[in-house]
Amino acid sequence: MRTDWIHEYTIEQLRLRILRGGGGITTYFRVLADASQAWVVLILSGLAVGFIAAAIDIAGNWLADVKTGVCTTSFYLNHSFCCWGLQSTEQCKDWVTWGHLLHVGPAGGVYVVQYLIFILFSVTFALSACFLVLQYAPYARQSGIPEIKTVLGGFVIRRFMGGWTLLIKSLGLCLSVASGLWLGKEGPLVHVACSCANILMKPFHSISQNEARKREILSAAAAAGISVAFGSPIGGVLFSLEQVSYYFPDKTMWQSFVCAMVAAVTLQFMNPFRTEKLVMYQVIFTRGWHDFELIPFCVLGIMGGLYGGLFIKVNIFIASLRRKTWVKSFPVLEVFVVALASALINYPNVFMRVQVSELVANLFQECSATNDDILDICQDGKTAGPVSLLILASVLGMILASFTFGLQIPAGILLPSMGIGALYGRAMGMVVQVWQRNNPTAWMLRSCEPDVQCITPGVYAIVGAASAVGGVTRMTVSIVVIMFELTGALTYVLPIMVAVLISKWVGDAFDRKGIYEAWINFQEYPFLDNREEPVPDLLVSQVMTRLEDTVMIEAIGHTIASLDDLLHTQPYKGFPVVADARDALLLGYISRTELRYAIDKARNLPRTTECHFGGSSLIGAVSENSLDMRPWMDHTPMTLPARSSLMLATSLFQDLGLRYLLFQYHGQLQGLMTKKDAWFILNSVKDEKRFVHATRDRFAGDVNSTNVISSS
Ligand SMILES: Nc1ncnc2c1ncn2[C@@H]1O[C@H](COP(=O)(O)OP(=O)(O)OP(=O)(O)O)[C@@H](O)[C@H]1O
């Protein structure tokens, strides 16, 4: 089922007119109470999202640390809380690794025991997440952003944002994040946020029963998801605008802003990391950047675009293999194999053993005496080893992430991409640093002061991370804002912008679709992208459902029984109303839902009661007892001449959010087309063979474009 925005907004306006009709103080308060409903939902959603995100952070971090050891004083504390207040040089006695707890000495192979326990926990967590998803809420799998985009684009996916999905996605996220697989919780948190809003709006019928208003709230909730995921409220609003929302009026911008802010404040108040800060990976750089560094920053942009383009191709290739082969029937086995392989590969490499969030936080840091160097990347004179390990980790990370994104577990792609970009970025930074140290007199380096450190590899990690996310998602403004809200590194906005821009260009050279659009395409969701490639040069008359195939309702001559029969025998979502079938003079359109409602309302009348749909020429032709169906009809449906171009029709679907269009010539109906028809045609023409089928099926009146999205 699709949303007809124009129709929904008309209903809303009618509702408001009735509400404001009375006058007096009671009406004033009624209007006030009605207007505040959306804000109540938004604020409650913000609070809920902040709370859930904090809970996922705490539980996920604890489970992740359990893979290596346990806190002997209080088992429920993670490593950093267990060793709270200790300097990095001091030994933390309360945190004990499993090897020590089991009294395995170095000779007894403590490394092997630790390794095995790490694998055991990783695989168990991943399998538990998979089990929860498959057993209780299949829609809790993956990131959910492609589906949210589709829903906000006007289609309905039932149970996608229900209570079970929310519960399982939250629990599953703790487990999947803790498993150490190459995935992130950031995208899925958008789904969590939308589910919260969807549940909280249920008691408010004026919102939950109006698909257009519902989508405004969901767009705002999506902003809250990113706000808590990255501690980035403004980035969240922009993410919602740039990536997930289809229709984003000023009102939604303001609502998103409020929802994102409430969620961020709640998260800060919950303070899950005990840092008292919203900025998650705060970096303090003591140096600015130099002009010559723009060259490596551009190279990082190119690398980001290459990574993004390649990642999408590989990931979709793996997904189609999964769909075509026996693997499809064994999702648990697949999760087991990927989790086992990830744990086996992750443990020996220090960059991969830590959680991706911790990796990113450390790679962003400047080397200084006050920062812990847990990854061993700040040793002077030791570059070749760490650089090769960094590059190895980024390649392996990319391979593992492309298998992981698509598994039946809650999993996002934003953080792994950030991690991969930070790895190659830091490697590049270290190489440039060595080159600068070895060539201090080079002409290009004249802006570097002698004997003072000139290059900051941490900045390269940030720029690399931004370029990788840009390459994968093809977002621009929101990534830049997220990056500086995430790190507080406002000084580096320009390099980040340059890298993101280049990565988008390079990525677009592969394919204009980002990872989410690629998945929408892969899943064949009926999403009419308003950034889609040019529409084929066709006339609507070539592709519409023609008059001879259209089931119409004549203005007179129907009874309640015949209309009821029509609803039982015809599956269509609506019917054009014409004066008579012969010359098909168009009077309006009645949707299936309205017709059903009108018939149900008249259930006390005899089934033989006549019904009429109006038309001035019919005065006198209908009996007095005839049931007037005019209030349920749309008297001014959107129409176009049948000789209009497909491009015009498509842009009306995209920009006005229409569900259907009728085509007429001098007032006579010629045919019709639905939004899903337009989506189907646009997708079919990319493949000429499918197009032949599409048009042939169309004229046979049997278009079944997708079975993924349920119809109502
Ligand atoms: N009254 C009608 N008579 C004949 N064909 C119709 C009529 N209404 C729609 N169609 C055609 O039938 C197909 C299904 O249309 P329908 O209105 O049921 O929904 P949809 O939005 O296109 O798809 P879905 O039902 O899968 O959500 C489309 O190809 C459309 O052009």
PDBQT file of the ligand as one rigid body, heavy atoms in Angstrom, charges set to zero:
ROOT
HETATM    1  N1  LIG A 801      -9.629   0.411 -11.379  1.00  0.00    +0.000 N 
HETATM    2  C1  LIG A 801      -8.641  -0.230 -11.996  1.00  0.00    +0.000 A 
HETATM    3  N2  LIG A 801      -8.901  -0.999 -13.065  1.00  0.00    +0.000 NA
HETATM    4  C2  LIG A 801      -7.945  -1.661 -13.710  1.00  0.00    +0.000 A 
HETATM    5  N3  LIG A 801      -6.650  -1.601 -13.385  1.00  0.00    +0.000 NA
HETATM    6  C3  LIG A 801      -6.325  -0.851 -12.325  1.00  0.00    +0.000 A 
HETATM    7  C4  LIG A 801      -7.298  -0.119 -11.580  1.00  0.00    +0.000 A 
HETATM    8  N4  LIG A 801      -6.672   0.538 -10.589  1.00  0.00    +0.000 NA
HETATM    9  C5  LIG A 801      -5.367   0.232 -10.709  1.00  0.00    +0.000 A 
HETATM   10  N5  LIG A 801      -5.152  -0.589 -11.740  1.00  0.00    +0.000 N 
HETATM   11  C6  LIG A 801      -3.862  -1.178 -12.185  1.00  0.00    +0.000 C 
HETATM   12  O1  LIG A 801      -3.703  -2.361 -11.450  1.00  0.00    +0.000 OA
HETATM   13  C7  LIG A 801      -2.410  -2.462 -10.893  1.00  0.00    +0.000 C 
HETATM   14  C8  LIG A 801      -2.530  -2.475  -9.366  1.00  0.00    +0.000 C 
HETATM   15  O2  LIG A 801      -3.028  -1.234  -8.962  1.00  0.00    +0.000 OA
HETATM   16  P1  LIG A 801      -3.506  -0.934  -7.475  1.00  0.00    +0.000 P 
HETATM   17  O3  LIG A 801      -4.261   0.346  -7.480  1.00  0.00    +0.000 OA
HETATM   18  O4  LIG A 801      -4.234  -2.116  -6.945  1.00  0.00    +0.000 OA
HETATM   19  O5  LIG A 801      -2.221  -0.767  -6.589  1.00  0.00    +0.000 OA
HETATM   20  P2  LIG A 801      -0.676  -0.482  -6.805  1.00  0.00    +0.000 P 
HETATM   21  O6  LIG A 801      -0.366   0.645  -5.968  1.00  0.00    +0.000 OA
HETATM   22  O7  LIG A 801      -0.302  -0.284  -8.230  1.00  0.00    +0.000 OA
HETATM   23  O8  LIG A 801       0.001  -1.829  -6.349  1.00  0.00    +0.000 OA
HETATM   24  P3  LIG A 801      -0.217  -2.829  -5.094  1.00  0.00    +0.000 P 
HETATM   25  O9  LIG A 801      -1.644  -3.287  -5.141  1.00  0.00    +0.000 OA
HETATM   26  O10 LIG A 801       0.723  -3.967  -5.370  1.00  0.00    +0.000 OA
HETATM   27  O11 LIG A 801       0.130  -2.101  -3.854  1.00  0.00    +0.000 OA
HETATM   28  C9  LIG A 801      -1.652  -1.268 -11.441  1.00  0.00    +0.000 C 
HETATM   29  O12 LIG A 801      -0.926  -1.695 -12.575  1.00  0.00    +0.000 OA
HETATM   30  C10 LIG A 801      -2.705  -0.274 -11.870  1.00  0.00    +0.000 C 
HETATM   31  O13 LIG A 801      -2.327   0.475 -13.006  1.00  0.00    +0.000 OA
ENDROOT
TORSDOF 0
